[in-house]
Amino acid sequence: MSAARPRVPPVAYRTAQRSARGVGRLTAAARVLPSFLIVGGQRCGTTSMFKALRQHPATLAPVLHKGVHYFDVHYDRSLNWYRGHFPLRTTALRTRGQAFESSPYYMFHPLAGERIARDLPGVRLLVLVRDPVERAHSAHAHELARGYETITSFEEAIEREPERLVGLDDWLRAHPHEQSHAHRHHGYLARGRYIDHLERLAALVGQDNILVVDSHDFFTNPEPVHDRVVSFLGLPPAAYPVFDRHNSRERSALPPALYRRLSEQFEPYDEKLAAWTGVTPSWRR
C-alpha cells in the first residue's frame, strides 16, 4: 500500500479548484481533449483504475479531480469549459501523453454516449464490471453514507427502484440540461445490467473502442489486466504502478436468499455479457 497523502483542507481545495478552472477557461484553446475515458460502472473499481493509470508517464489526468462529469450533468456548459480541465497541448506533446478522466455516470446516463461520440470522435472507453448484486449492495451503502439515499434497507430500496426510475430516461432526453437525483443515485439494479449499456455505447462509438475489465481480475491479479489496458489504449510499456484498492466501504452482510434471488434475475444479462466480451465474468465462473 502507498503512503497516505496529506489531506487538503476543504476551503483550500475549493479555492484551488476555482483558480484552476479559471485559468483553464482562459487557456482552453491551448488545451487537449481526452483520448480515453473511464465511463463506469459505478462501484466497480473505477477510482482504483484511474489512480493506476494516472501513474503511467504517458497519461494526463484532469486538474484536482478524477471526473469532470461534462457529458452527463454539465453538458449545458461549453466544450471549452470541458477542455479547460485538461493539460496544455505543449505538455501533451512534450510527454506524448494522452489525457483522460473517469466519470462513472457516463455509462448510465441516456445522453452521455451520444455526446461523447459527437465531441470526442475515436475516443476509447474503459468499462469496469463486477458482480452486479454486490455492486448494487455496495452502491446502496455508498449513497446512504453520502446522504443521497434515505431508505436504509437495501431490500426496500431495490423494491422501490422501478417506481423511482420509471420514465426518467425519456425525461432526461426531453430535458437535456436537467438532472435527476433518482436517476443518478438510485439505479442500483439498473446499473448492473451491463450489457444493455455496452450495446448502446457500442452502437455509438464502435465495439472495438470499448474494453471491458472485470474488477475482480483487476484486484486479484492486476499486472496482466494492466498490460491489456495499456495495450488497448496504445500507451507505451512502463513500470507497473502501485496497485491500491480505493473507496471500499464497509456494509452489512447481504442475506444469502436475497443474493440468490437477485443473481437469478441478472443471469440472462450476464450470459449476454459473456457472449459480448467472449469471457465468462468472474462471478459466474
N, C-alpha and C positions, 0 to 999 in steps of 0.2 A: 504494500500500500504506500502511496506517496504521502509526504508530509502535508498536514493541513495548511491551507493558505490563510494568511491573516484576514479577518473579516473586515470589510469596508463598512463604515457607519452608513446607515440608510440615507441620511441627508447628503453626505459627501458623494455617495453613489449616484443619487438622483441629479445632483449638480453636475457631476462628470458626464452623465448621460445627456443632459440638456446641452452642455457645451459641445460634446462630440457630435450631437445631431445638428447643432447649428453650423459647425464647421463643415459637416458632411453635406448639408444642403448647399452651402456656398460653393463647394468644390465638386458637386455631383457630376458635372460633365467630365471631370478628370478621373472618375472612379469606375471600377469594374462591376459587372453584374455576376451573379453566381454561375458557376459551371455545373454544379450539382446541388441537390437539396436532400436533406433527410426529412421525409414527409410524414413519418409515422412508423408504426402505430403508437399511440399514447400508452405509457406504462409498459413499453416493450424494450427498454434499454436505449432509447434514442439519445439520452444525455450521455450515457457511457460511450456510445459510438461517436458522438460529437467530440467528446474530450479526447478520445483516442486519435481521431483523425486530425484534430487541431494540433497535435504534436508532430504531425508529418511536416517536414520542411517545405513542401510544395503545396500547402493549403493555406488559405487566408480566411480567417473567421471574421464575422462582423464585430464591431466595436462593442465591448462591455457585456454583451448578452448573446445567447446562442440562437434565439429565434426572433425574427423580425415581425412575423405574422402579417405580412403585407397582403398575401394572396387570399387570406381568409377574412380578417377583421379590419384591416387598414387599407383596403383597396380604393377607398374614396380619396386617398392621398395619391400623389403623383409617382410615376416611375422614378423621377429624380429624387423624391423623398426616399424611396427604397434604395436607390443606388448610393445615396449618401451614407448608408450604413456600412459600406464596404471599403476596402483599402483603395489607395490610389493606383491608377494604371501603371505608373512608374514602378511602384512596389511589385506589382504583379509581373511586370516584365523583368525586373531585376532578379526576382526569386523563381520565375517561371511558375508562379503559384496559381492555383485555382481557388476562387472564392466560393464559399458555401455557407449555409445556415441550416438550422434544424427547427422546424415548426410542426409538431405532430398533428395539429388540427387540419393541416393541408390535405391529408389523406381522406378525411371525413367530410369536409365542407363541400357542398354540392357544386360550388362555382370555382373552387381553388384550382382544380385540374385544368379547366378551360383557360383560366387566367395565366397559369404557368406556361401552358403550351403556346399561348399568344405572345407573351412577353419574353420568354426565355426559350426560343426555338433551339432544339438539340440538347436541352438540359437533361442530365441524368438524375434519376430518382432512387434513393435508398429507402427501402421499406423494411422495418423490423417487425417480426411477429413472434408471439408466444402463445401458450395455451390460452385460448380465448376465455375460458372460465376463470382462470387465475387472473387474467388481465382485467376482466370485469370486476372481480372482487377487489383487486388492487386499486382500480380506478375509483371505486366507491369510497374506499378508505382515504384515498388521496383527496377527493373532492370534499369529503366530510371534514378532513383536517384543515383544509384551506377555507372552509366556511361557505363553499359553493353548493353544498348539499345539506338539506335539513332532515331528510329521512334517515334515521340512524340504522335501521335494519336493512341489510343488503337485500334480503329476500323481498321485502316490501318495495324497495327501490326498483328492482328489476320487474316486479309485477306492475308497478306504475309506469314503467318506461314507455310502453306503447302509447298510452294516452298522453304522456308528456311530449312525445316526439311527433305525434300524428300531424301530418301536413306541413311540417317545418321545412323539409327540403324544398317543397313548392313555394312556401312563403319566402324563403331566403332567395330563391331565384326571382321571385316577383319584386323583392325589395333588396336589390343587390348591395346596398350600402348600409343595411341594418344588421344588427346582431341578435342572436337568440341565446339567452342564457341556458335554457334547457338543452338546446341542440349541442352547445359547446361543452356542457358539463354533465349531462345526464344520459349520454348514449353508451351505457355500459355493455349491453349485449350487441347493439347495432354496430359498434366499432370493431367487434371481434369477428364479424362476417367479412373476413379479409378479402376473399375472392371477389365479392361484389365491388369493392373499392378498387382492387387491382385491375379488374376488367374495364372499369370506367376510365382509369388513368391510362391504361394501355391503348385504348381507343383514341386517346388524345395525343400521347407522346410516343407511342410505339412500345411494344413489349420488350424489345431489345434495349431500351433505355431505362429499364427498371430492373433493379436487383433486389431480391427478397432474401433477408438474412434471418435465420432462426436464432432468437436471442439466447435460447438455452445453449446452442452450439457456441455462440459467441462468448458466453460467460464461462463455459466449461473447458473450451479448447480454443482460445481466442486467436492464436497465431495463424492457423490456416484460413480462418474466416477473414482475418485482417488481410491476408495475402489476396484472397479473392476480391475483396472490396477495392484494394489498391489497384489491382489489375483492371477491374471493371471501370474504375474512374480514370484510368490512364495515367496514374501517378507513378513517378519513378520509384524503384525499390529504395527502402530506407530502413534504418534500425527500428525494431519494434518499439512501440510506445509503452508507457506504463498503463497496464490494463486495470482499471478500478471499476467497481460497481457503484453507481451513483443513484440517489433518490429512492433507495429501498425504504419501505415503510412497514413498521410492524402493524399487524391487523389480527383480528380474531380468526380462529380456525373456521374453515368452511365445512359445514356438515357433509359427510360423505354422500348421503342420499341426494342432497341438493346438487353436489358436484356431478353425480352420475346423471341426474335428470338434465342438467344444462349441457353436459358433454354429449348426450344423445341428440340434443337439439342442434348442436354445432357439427355433428358428424357429417351430414351431406356437404356443408360448406368446406369442411376440412378435406374431404375427398376431392372436391373440385380444386382446392388449393394445391393438393399433392399432384394432381394431373397438370395443373398450370405451370408449376415450378419443376416438375419431374423429380421431386424429393418428398418423401413422407415426412410431415412435420414431427418434431421431436415428441410431442405429447401423444402421438398416435403410433409411435414405433413399438 
